[in-house]
Amino acid sequence: MLIAHLQDRFPDYLTVSPPIGDLQAFYKESKRRFDTEEEFKKRAYQCVVLLQSKDPDFIKAWELICDVSRKEFQKIYNCLDVTLTERGESFYQDMMKDIVKEFEDKGFVQVDDGRKVVFVPGFSVPLTIMKSDGGYTYDTSDLAALRHRLLEEKGDILIYVVDSGQSVHLQTVFAAGQMIGWYDPKVTRITHAAFGVVLGEDKKKFKTRSGDSVRLIDLLEEGLKRAMDKLKDKERDKVLTPEELKAAQLSVAFGCIKYADLSHNRLNDYVFSFDKMLDDRGNTAAYLLYAFTRIRAIARLANIDEEMLRKAAREEVLVLDHEKEWKLGKCILRFPEILQKILDDLLLHTLCDYLYELATTFTEFYDNCYCVEKDRQSGQIVKVNTWRLLLCEATATIMAKGFDILGIKPVERM
């Protein structure tokens, strides 16, 4: 579809690089033509077959479109600290004929109106592994990807993060892989981590005022603006260096967007709200990030460095006399249990809820148990309760690990 539109819009694309500035707009134009122009639709299908047969002109067109797409995606990856090994559909292209042959050799292929299909027990809709025109389908490429991940890359845990609308398709592909003998589910774990829809505050699918889907890069840029406004409202620009302010802006903006997504049960739809996301009260990344910086500051303000804390951890005996000390200690000890649960069900909102509980439990502890005692007149430190500082350090360490799992980067000063 995109290649056919490229040929029409930029007929000299083989010699002159096409100025595709907005790939999303380019896609919309081609999709509109695909839906309304029958001749264009036929050419689009032909382009797919020619691309799969590695026609050099069509490979060139595809590479041009991929380059534009890759540059735009990289902006998002840089913001969200995403690294990946690129494995596009084309990576599996040469493997697809072997997929068809393997299923044929094992007697799983039936011919239906010229198509080669595979029926999988327990599923009413078959997988189409070759179209009547000789082209391959998403079913073929998904099977090729599954086989490569299992037999070539030796994956023992495969997690497919794809929207819930693809659930039946993926379960069929997984079952086909098991049927043909690529893996044993008792040994290898293959899971579809489905997710719901993001809604706007009107409880409808999250869109712009013009009705278009919200672009992630626009969302990130808006998050940066609002995070800086929030920091300036709190006059943090007057106490932080420019470098610290920038780090805090990035931490709050991107951390809050990630947390807003991960703190909800991924199976359910949820309402996205910048105001709630940036609120430093309640179960939000903003609250947790501020709490983390306050906890980290306690030892620093008492002139206790990391080496002194490590020495105390080796030599001090924890004295948990106060009920709030016990409550915090027991909350800290639940961290391994939380990790095991999210490994089992891949529901990260459980970790978010735990981090919020840990932060609020710490606040109760800190309000009732002096970590550092000062002279009321002079403000001089008269006593440091080291075992309580160790509870502070344990809390901060667990929060830092939780942030790391969630892909959130905390800062020491905010």
C-alpha positions as CSV (number, residue, x, y, z in Angstrom):
1,M,0.0,0.0,0.0
2,L,2.7,2.5,1.0
3,I,4.9,1.4,-1.9
4,A,2.1,1.9,-4.4
5,H,1.4,5.3,-3.0
6,L,5.2,6.2,-3.1
7,Q,5.3,5.2,-6.8
8,D,2.5,7.6,-7.6
9,R,3.6,10.5,-5.4
10,F,7.3,10.3,-6.1
11,P,7.8,8.4,-9.5
12,D,11.5,9.3,-9.5
13,Y,12.1,7.8,-6.0
14,L,14.8,5.4,-7.4
15,T,17.0,8.4,-8.2
16,V,15.8,11.2,-6.0
17,S,15.2,10.6,-2.3
18,P,11.5,11.3,-1.6
19,P,10.8,14.2,0.9
20,I,8.4,12.3,3.2
21,G,8.3,14.6,6.2
22,D,5.2,13.1,7.9
23,L,5.0,9.4,7.6
24,Q,1.7,9.3,9.5
25,A,0.1,11.7,7.0
26,F,1.6,9.7,4.1
27,Y,0.1,6.5,5.6
28,K,-3.3,8.1,5.9
29,E,-3.3,9.2,2.3
30,S,-2.4,5.7,1.1
31,K,-5.0,4.0,3.4
32,R,-7.7,6.3,2.1
33,R,-6.8,5.3,-1.5
34,F,-6.6,1.6,-0.5
35,D,-10.2,1.8,0.9
36,T,-11.7,3.8,-1.9
37,E,-9.8,3.0,-5.1
38,E,-10.2,-0.6,-6.3
39,E,-7.4,-0.3,-8.9
40,F,-5.0,1.1,-6.3
41,K,-5.9,-1.8,-3.9
42,K,-5.0,-4.4,-6.6
43,R,-1.7,-2.7,-7.2
44,A,-1.0,-2.6,-3.5
45,Y,-1.5,-6.4,-3.2
46,Q,0.8,-6.9,-6.2
47,C,3.4,-4.7,-4.6
48,V,3.5,-7.1,-1.6
49,V,4.1,-10.1,-3.8
50,L,6.9,-8.3,-5.7
51,L,8.4,-7.1,-2.4
52,Q,8.4,-10.7,-1.1
53,S,10.0,-11.9,-4.3
54,K,12.8,-9.3,-3.7
55,D,12.3,-7.2,-6.8
56,P,15.1,-4.6,-6.4
57,D,13.0,-1.6,-7.2
58,F,10.4,-2.6,-4.6
59,I,13.2,-3.4,-2.1
60,K,14.5,0.1,-2.6
61,A,11.1,1.7,-2.0
62,W,10.6,-0.4,1.1
63,E,14.1,0.6,2.5
64,L,13.3,4.3,1.9
65,I,10.0,4.0,3.9
66,C,11.8,2.0,6.6
67,D,14.5,4.7,7.0
68,V,11.9,7.4,7.5
69,S,10.0,5.2,10.0
70,R,13.2,4.2,11.9
71,K,14.3,7.8,12.4
72,E,10.9,8.8,13.9
73,F,10.8,5.7,16.1
74,Q,14.4,6.5,17.4
75,K,13.2,9.8,18.8
76,I,10.7,7.9,21.0
77,Y,13.3,5.2,21.9
78,N,15.7,7.9,23.0
79,C,13.1,9.5,25.3
80,L,12.0,6.3,26.8
81,D,15.4,4.7,27.1
82,V,14.4,1.8,24.8
83,T,17.0,-0.4,23.2
84,L,16.1,-3.3,20.9
85,T,17.3,-5.7,18.3
86,E,15.5,-5.0,15.1
87,R,13.6,-8.0,13.9
88,G,11.1,-6.7,11.3
89,E,9.0,-8.9,9.2
90,S,11.6,-8.8,6.4
91,F,14.1,-10.5,8.7
92,Y,12.0,-13.7,8.5
93,Q,11.2,-13.4,4.8
94,D,13.7,-16.1,3.7
95,M,12.4,-18.5,6.4
96,M,8.8,-18.5,5.2
97,K,9.2,-21.0,2.4
98,D,10.7,-23.4,4.9
99,I,7.8,-22.9,7.2
100,V,5.4,-23.9,4.4
101,K,7.5,-26.9,3.5
102,E,7.8,-28.1,7.1
103,F,4.0,-28.0,7.6
104,E,3.5,-29.7,4.3
105,D,6.1,-32.4,5.0
106,K,4.4,-33.2,8.3
107,G,0.9,-33.4,6.7
108,F,-0.7,-30.4,8.3
109,V,-1.4,-28.4,5.2
110,Q,-4.8,-28.3,3.4
111,V,-5.6,-26.4,0.2
112,D,-8.7,-24.2,0.3
113,D,-9.6,-22.3,-2.8
114,G,-6.0,-22.0,-3.8
115,R,-4.7,-21.1,-0.3
116,K,-2.6,-23.3,1.8
117,V,-4.0,-23.4,5.3
118,V,-3.3,-25.2,8.6
119,F,-6.1,-26.2,11.0
120,V,-5.0,-26.2,14.6
121,P,-7.0,-28.3,17.1
122,G,-9.2,-26.2,19.4
123,F,-9.4,-23.3,16.9
124,S,-12.1,-22.8,14.3
125,V,-10.2,-20.4,12.0
126,P,-7.2,-21.9,10.2
127,L,-3.8,-20.2,9.7
128,T,-3.2,-19.2,6.1
129,I,0.4,-19.8,5.4
130,M,0.3,-19.1,1.7
131,K,-2.2,-17.1,-0.3
132,S,-3.6,-18.2,-3.7
133,D,-1.2,-15.8,-5.5
134,G,1.8,-17.3,-3.8
135,G,2.3,-14.6,-1.3
136,Y,2.8,-15.1,2.4
137,T,0.7,-13.7,5.3
138,Y,1.1,-12.5,8.8
139,D,0.4,-16.1,9.9
140,T,3.5,-17.2,8.0
141,S,5.7,-14.5,9.3
142,D,4.5,-15.0,12.9
143,L,5.2,-18.8,12.6
144,A,8.6,-18.1,11.2
145,A,9.4,-15.7,14.0
146,L,8.2,-18.2,16.6
147,R,10.3,-20.9,15.2
148,H,13.4,-18.7,15.0
149,R,13.0,-17.5,18.6
150,L,12.6,-21.1,19.8
151,L,15.0,-23.1,17.7
152,E,17.7,-20.5,16.7
153,E,17.8,-18.1,19.5
154,K,17.0,-20.8,22.1
155,G,14.4,-18.7,23.9
156,D,12.9,-20.4,27.0
157,I,10.6,-17.5,27.9
158,L,8.8,-15.6,25.1
159,I,6.6,-12.7,26.0
160,Y,4.4,-11.2,23.2
161,V,3.3,-7.7,24.2
162,V,0.4,-7.2,21.8
163,D,-3.1,-5.7,22.1
164,S,-5.8,-8.0,23.3
165,G,-7.5,-8.0,19.9
166,Q,-4.8,-10.3,18.7
167,S,-5.3,-12.9,21.4
168,V,-7.0,-15.6,19.4
169,H,-4.5,-15.2,16.5
170,L,-1.5,-15.5,18.8
171,Q,-2.9,-18.5,20.7
172,T,-3.5,-20.2,17.4
173,V,0.1,-19.6,16.3
174,F,1.5,-20.8,19.7
175,A,-0.7,-24.0,19.4
176,A,0.6,-24.6,15.9
177,G,4.2,-24.3,17.1
178,Q,3.4,-26.9,19.8
179,M,1.5,-29.1,17.4
180,I,4.5,-29.3,15.0
181,G,6.9,-30.0,17.8
182,W,8.9,-26.8,18.2
183,Y,8.4,-26.6,21.9
184,D,7.0,-28.3,25.0
185,P,4.9,-25.9,27.2
186,K,6.1,-27.8,30.3
187,V,9.7,-26.6,29.5
188,T,9.2,-23.4,27.5
189,R,6.9,-20.5,28.5
190,I,5.2,-18.6,25.8
191,T,2.8,-15.9,27.0
192,H,0.7,-13.2,25.3
193,A,0.8,-10.1,27.6
194,A,-2.3,-8.5,26.2
195,F,-3.3,-4.9,27.0
196,G,-6.4,-2.8,26.8
197,V,-7.2,0.6,25.3
198,V,-6.1,4.0,26.5
199,L,-9.2,6.3,26.9
200,G,-9.4,10.1,27.1
201,E,-11.1,11.8,30.0
202,D,-14.4,11.6,28.1
203,K,-14.1,7.8,28.5
204,K,-13.7,7.4,24.7
205,K,-10.7,6.2,22.8
206,F,-7.8,8.6,23.4
207,K,-7.7,11.0,20.4
208,T,-6.9,14.5,19.5
209,R,-9.6,17.2,19.1
210,S,-9.5,16.6,15.4
211,G,-10.3,12.9,16.0
212,D,-6.9,11.6,15.1
213,S,-5.0,9.1,17.2
214,V,-2.6,10.8,19.6
215,R,1.0,10.3,18.5
216,L,3.3,9.1,21.3
217,I,6.0,11.6,20.4
218,D,3.5,14.4,20.9
219,L,2.4,13.0,24.2
220,L,6.0,12.9,25.4
221,E,6.7,16.5,24.3
222,E,3.5,17.6,26.1
223,G,4.7,15.7,29.2
224,L,8.0,17.5,29.1
225,K,6.2,20.9,29.0
226,R,3.8,20.1,31.8
227,A,6.6,18.6,34.0
228,M,8.7,21.7,33.7
229,D,5.6,23.9,34.5
230,K,5.0,21.7,37.6
231,L,8.6,22.1,38.8
232,K,8.5,25.8,38.3
233,D,5.2,26.1,40.1
234,K,7.0,24.5,43.1
235,E,9.9,27.0,42.5
236,R,12.3,24.1,42.0
237,D,14.1,26.2,39.3
238,K,15.2,28.5,42.1
239,V,17.0,25.8,44.1
240,L,18.2,23.3,41.5
241,T,21.0,23.9,39.1
242,P,20.1,24.0,35.4
243,E,21.4,20.4,35.0
244,E,19.5,19.2,38.0
245,L,16.3,20.9,36.8
246,K,16.6,19.3,33.4
247,A,17.2,15.8,34.9
248,A,14.2,16.3,37.2
249,Q,12.1,17.3,34.2
250,L,13.0,14.2,32.2
251,S,12.5,12.0,35.2
252,V,9.0,13.4,36.0
253,A,7.8,13.6,32.4
254,F,8.8,10.2,31.1
255,G,8.5,8.5,34.5
256,C,4.9,9.7,35.0
257,I,3.8,8.6,31.5
258,K,5.3,5.2,32.0
259,Y,3.8,4.8,35.4
260,A,0.4,6.0,34.3
261,D,0.4,3.1,31.9
262,L,1.9,0.4,34.1
263,S,0.1,1.3,37.3
264,H,-3.2,0.0,35.8
265,N,-4.1,-3.6,35.2
266,R,-2.9,-4.0,31.6
267,L,-5.9,-6.1,30.7
268,N,-8.3,-3.3,31.4
269,D,-8.9,0.0,29.6
270,Y,-7.9,3.1,31.5
271,V,-8.4,6.9,31.4
272,F,-5.3,8.9,30.6
273,S,-5.1,12.3,32.4
274,F,-2.0,14.6,32.5
275,D,-3.4,16.3,35.6
276,K,-3.7,13.1,37.6
277,M,-0.4,11.7,36.2
278,L,1.6,14.7,37.5
279,D,-0.2,15.0,40.8
280,D,2.3,14.6,43.6
281,R,-0.4,13.1,45.8
282,G,-1.7,9.6,45.5
283,N,-0.4,6.6,43.6
284,T,1.6,8.4,40.9
285,A,5.2,8.5,39.7
286,A,5.4,12.1,40.7
287,Y,4.6,11.2,44.4
288,L,7.0,8.3,44.4
289,L,9.8,10.2,42.8
290,Y,9.5,13.1,45.3
291,A,9.3,10.5,48.2
292,F,12.4,8.8,46.9
293,T,14.4,12.1,46.8
294,R,13.3,12.9,50.4
295,I,14.4,9.5,51.7
296,R,17.7,9.8,50.0
297,A,18.2,13.2,51.5
298,I,17.9,12.0,55.1
299,A,21.3,10.4,55.4
300,R,22.9,13.1,53.3
301,L,21.6,15.8,55.6
302,A,22.9,13.8,58.6
303,N,26.4,13.7,56.9
304,I,26.2,9.9,56.6
305,D,27.7,8.6,53.4
306,E,27.3,5.3,51.7
307,E,30.4,3.8,53.2
308,M,29.2,4.6,56.7
309,L,25.8,3.0,56.0
310,R,27.5,-0.1,54.6
311,K,29.7,-0.4,57.7
312,A,26.6,0.1,59.9
313,A,24.7,-2.6,58.0
314,R,27.5,-5.0,58.8
315,E,27.9,-4.1,62.4
316,E,24.7,-2.6,63.7
317,V,21.9,-4.6,65.3
318,L,18.5,-3.5,64.1
319,V,16.3,-2.5,67.0
320,L,12.7,-2.4,66.0
321,D,10.8,-1.3,69.0
322,H,8.2,1.1,67.5
323,E,5.1,-0.3,65.8
324,K,5.9,1.8,62.7
325,E,9.4,0.4,62.5
326,W,7.9,-3.1,62.5
327,K,5.3,-2.1,59.9
328,L,7.9,-0.7,57.6
329,G,10.2,-3.7,58.1
330,K,7.5,-6.2,57.3
331,C,6.6,-4.2,54.2
332,I,10.2,-4.2,53.0
333,L,10.4,-8.0,53.5
334,R,7.5,-8.5,51.0
335,F,9.5,-7.3,48.0
336,P,10.7,-10.8,46.9
337,E,7.1,-12.0,47.1
338,I,6.0,-9.1,44.8
339,L,8.7,-9.9,42.3
340,Q,7.7,-13.5,42.1
341,K,4.0,-12.5,41.5
342,I,4.8,-10.2,38.7
343,L,7.0,-12.8,37.1
344,D,4.1,-15.2,37.3
345,D,1.3,-13.1,35.9
346,L,3.2,-10.2,34.2
347,L,0.9,-7.6,35.8
348,L,3.2,-4.8,36.7
349,H,0.5,-2.8,38.5
350,T,1.1,-5.1,41.5
351,L,4.6,-3.6,41.7
352,C,3.3,-0.1,41.4
353,D,0.8,-0.7,44.2
354,Y,3.5,-2.1,46.4
355,L,5.9,0.8,45.8
356,Y,3.1,3.2,46.7
357,E,2.3,1.2,49.9
358,L,6.0,1.2,50.7
359,A,6.3,5.0,50.3
360,T,3.2,5.7,52.4
361,T,4.3,3.2,55.1
362,F,7.7,4.9,55.2
363,T,5.9,8.3,55.7
364,E,4.1,6.9,58.7
365,F,7.4,5.6,60.1
366,Y,9.2,8.9,59.5
367,D,6.5,10.9,61.1
368,N,6.6,8.8,64.2
369,C,10.2,7.8,64.5
370,Y,13.1,10.2,64.6
371,C,16.0,9.2,62.4
372,V,18.1,12.2,63.2
373,E,17.5,14.2,66.4
374,K,18.5,17.9,66.5
375,D,18.8,20.5,69.2
376,R,15.6,22.6,69.1
377,Q,17.6,25.8,69.8
378,S,20.7,25.4,67.7
379,G,19.5,23.0,65.1
380,Q,22.7,20.9,65.6
381,I,22.5,17.2,65.2
382,V,22.6,15.6,68.7
383,K,21.8,12.0,67.8
384,V,21.7,9.7,64.8
385,N,19.6,6.6,65.1
386,T,21.6,4.4,62.7
387,W,19.2,1.5,62.6
388,R,16.5,3.8,61.4
389,L,18.7,5.2,58.7
390,L,19.3,1.6,57.6
391,L,15.5,1.3,57.3
392,C,15.6,4.5,55.2
393,E,18.3,3.1,53.0
394,A,16.6,-0.3,52.6
395,T,13.4,1.5,51.5
396,A,15.2,3.7,49.0
397,T,17.1,0.7,47.6
398,I,13.9,-1.2,47.0
399,M,12.3,1.8,45.4
400,A,15.3,2.3,43.2
401,K,15.1,-1.4,42.1
402,G,11.3,-1.0,41.5
403,F,11.9,2.1,39.4
404,D,14.5,0.2,37.4
405,I,12.1,-2.6,36.6
406,L,9.4,-0.1,35.5
407,G,11.9,1.8,33.4
408,I,11.8,5.0,35.5
409,K,14.9,7.0,36.2
410,P,14.8,8.7,39.7
411,V,17.1,11.6,40.6
412,E,18.8,12.5,43.8
413,R,17.5,16.0,43.9
414,M,14.1,17.3,42.7
